[in-house]
Amino acid sequence: MSVQKQSVSFTDAAYAFAKELVEAGEYPNVSAAVSGELAKAKAERDRERTLLEAELERRLSLPLDQWDPVGQASEVTAGARAHLAATARKT
């Protein structure tokens, strides 16, 4: 495994959390804490993606007569569109 050196900046709260992890003995240093917590976050995202894909496959394998009507496409995507619009306003 190669190591990439990178300079990063942290908020006070993020740095304090990383130091807490080190002081609690969970990691030997802040760098290891950041790497370890990023690995945990990636594993959680991968797990969530796997669960979503499995659920989508399960639902898509149902016979058409077992599908529930969802309404108009614009109604189905309204929540996602509102979320994207709110996110765009924040940037």
C-alpha positions in Angstrom: 0.0 0.0 0.0 1.4 3.3 -1.0 1.1 6.5 1.1 0.2 9.8 -0.4 1.3 12.9 1.6 -1.2 15.7 1.4 -1.6 18.9 3.4 -5.2 19.4 4.7 -7.0 21.9 6.8 -9.5 21.1 9.5 -12.2 23.0 11.3 -11.5 23.3 15.1 -14.2 20.7 15.8 -12.9 18.2 13.2 -9.3 18.5 14.6 -10.6 18.2 18.2 -12.4 15.1 17.2 -9.3 13.6 15.6 -7.3 14.4 18.7 -9.9 12.8 20.9 -9.6 9.6 18.9 -5.9 9.7 19.3 -6.1 10.5 23.1 -8.6 7.6 23.5 -6.0 5.3 22.0 -8.1 4.4 18.9 -5.3 5.7 16.6 -1.6 6.4 17.1 -1.8 9.9 15.5 -4.1 12.4 13.8 -3.0 11.2 10.3 -4.0 7.6 11.2 -7.3 8.9 12.7 -8.2 10.7 9.5 -7.3 7.8 7.3 -9.1 5.3 9.6 -12.3 7.4 9.8 -12.3 7.9 6.0 -12.0 4.2 5.6 -14.9 3.7 7.9 -17.0 6.3 6.0 -16.1 4.6 2.7 -17.1 1.2 4.0 -20.4 2.5 5.2 -21.1 4.1 1.8 -20.2 0.9 0.1 -22.5 -1.0 2.5 -25.4 1.4 1.8 -24.8 1.2 -1.9 -24.9 -2.6 -1.8 -28.1 -2.6 0.2 -29.7 -0.2 -2.2 -28.7 -2.2 -5.2 -30.0 -5.4 -3.7 -33.3 -3.8 -2.9 -33.6 -2.4 -6.4 -32.8 -5.8 -7.9 -35.4 -7.4 -5.5 -38.1 -4.9 -6.5 -37.3 -5.1 -10.3 -37.6 -8.9 -10.1 -41.2 -8.7 -8.9 -43.9 -9.6 -11.5 -45.5 -6.5 -13.0 -48.8 -7.3 -11.3 -47.1 -6.8 -7.9 -45.8 -3.4 -8.6 -47.4 -0.5 -6.8 -48.4 2.6 -8.8 -46.3 5.6 -8.1 -48.1 8.3 -9.9 -46.7 10.8 -12.4 -43.0 11.0 -12.9 -43.0 14.6 -11.9 -44.5 13.7 -8.6 -41.9 10.9 -8.0 -39.0 13.2 -8.7 -40.4 16.3 -6.9 -38.5 15.6 -3.6 -35.2 15.0 -5.4 -35.6 18.2 -7.5 -36.3 20.2 -4.3 -33.2 18.8 -2.6 -31.1 19.6 -5.6 -32.4 23.1 -5.8 -31.7 23.6 -2.1 -28.2 22.3 -2.5 -27.5 24.6 -5.5 -28.7 27.6 -3.4 -26.1 26.7 -0.7 -23.2 26.9 -3.1 
